Structure formats: structure tokens, C-alpha cells
Amino acid sequence: MALRIERIMDACKAADVPEPEFETGGLWVVFHYPEEAKERMSEKASEKASEKIIKEISRNSNATIASLAQLTGVTTRSVERNLKKLQESGQLKRIGSDKGGHWEVLK
């Protein structure tokens, strides 16, 4: 058990987050994440979703927001935000209308 606790403590230090509190009477572990850590985790998740979106659009330029949401495991709104970011960064371009168009991967 002590080795596992050491691993938890080491992982928290490596992630640059506060060490957890351990409470007795059963075992409760309370993790405290500062806002910066939450933002980093959110950014990493967004990057992973963006990578999946680019990969799927490379394979299927007619992919829909709903199919991309299902593939990435995020909401359709999250896919829309990712698509907007990818377009703004010059990695993705929409050709044609929303209903009849398709996507083009630029980078």
C-alpha cells in the first residue's frame, strides 16, 4: 500500500498539482487540482479530439459533426469548437455549403 501511495504522490508532483489528502476510516483520497491543471487537462483532451477529427476527415471528407462527435466521444458543440479552431489555425477548410459541402485537410 505504501508503494502505491508513493506512486500517487510522485504522479501528482510530476503533473505539478498539489499532493492529495489521505483520510482514514476507510480510505479516502482527495485530489486538489488548481485551475491551471484543469485547463492543461482540458487542452490535452481538446488536442486529442482535434487529432481524431483531422484523421477522420482525411479518411472521409464528408464526415458530419454528429459522426465526429460519436467518434471522438465528445459533444457536437465540442466538435464545432474544435472545427472552428482547426479552421482558424489553417489546418482545415470547409468547401461548399454546410449541407452539401465537404472538408479539406490543409496541413
Secondary structure, DSSP 4 states (H G I P E B T S, - for coil): -HHHHHHHHHHHHHTT-PPPEEETTTTEEE----HHHHHHHHHHHHHHHHHHHHHHHHH-TT--HHHHHHHHTS-HHHHHHHHHHHHHTTSEEEES-TTT-EEEE--
